[in-house]
Amino acid sequence: MFRILIVICGCLGLIPISWEATAAEGGGLPKRFSFKHRGVEREYFVRLPKNYDPTKRFWGLVVFHGGGGNGRNHWLVKDMYRAAMKADLPVIVISPTGSRTDPNEQRFPSLGDGGYLRRVLQDAKSRYRLNPKILLTGYSRGAQFAHRFALQNPEHVHACAPLAAGSWTSPDGTFQMYSFPGRVKDAAKFLGNPKNAADMPAPQRQLFVPAVAKAAGLKAAQGAKSIRFLVMCGMEDVRLPATRAFANSLTANGYQVDTAWPRTSHGGRDKTKYASEFLKYSRSTIGFFQRAIGK
């Protein structure tokens, strides 16, 4: 009898794997999918509405994590899902895990993760009834990806909410970074000179490589003005001036843009004084997406 119990308990250890996949079909738990992209195993996660109906069509709400995060556990993914469900927004939350080999592949979609997201969307649309275009958001490094992917791939994006990015590329190709005052008109020349990286913070020094020099100044594609933007950054975040400059550049180039400035630093969401303010990122973004799709 004792041996039988051991076998049963051992088998129970396998249950969470299959249970997660089943519960994700309507309980908000992340369902993992993976495939090889450019020879590397890549993953993305899906969170379905609690009362998921496979006969109905949904918006894909793509949430890209920040540096050091992943598609399963990043706080923004969880907050966005909760806020979307509370608002009864008709979305399926899709959260890819960014490149593990080079952070610049996530910061600059043309260097790798843009192609990966297109593969993710193709795969997700084979499994779920999704609208042709997505709602796209991300925080920090995820925001760098989000705004550049939207501007360069307007055929895929209906509305975009980049939150507290460390660098920005305006529609006209000018470049901003939080560690350098002003806008850089010639990103290729500026980032192509390693001497300009000397006094930069470590994450910003990663931008001074030839591949980024070519990618950072890419202009918006034709049709990008159809995308509505929400731009956000914390009032106590060193990224605030560059973020405001990017929002102003959208307006100057004829884009429709909303802004919001919660009283947060870049991190510290576990601190009591920032907890309620950090919730504004998800709540403001979901409210913005509601307006963007006419709900």
Buried (B, 14 or more C-beta within 10 A) or exposed (E): EEEEEEEEEEEEEEEEEEEBBEBBEBBBBBBBBEEEBEEEEBBBBBBBBEEBEEEEEBBBBBBBBBBEBBBBEBBBBBBBBBBBBEBEBBBBBBBBBBBEEBBBBBBBBBBBBBBBBBBBBEBBEEEBEBBEBBBBBBBBBBBBBBBBBBBBBBEBBBBBBBBBBBBBBBBEBBBBBBBBEEBBEEBBEBBBEEEBBEEBEEBBBBBBBEBBBBBBBBBBEEEBBEBBBBBBBBEBBBBBBBBBBBBBBBEEBEBBBBBBBBBBBBEBBEEEEBEEBBBBBBBBBBBBBBEBBEE
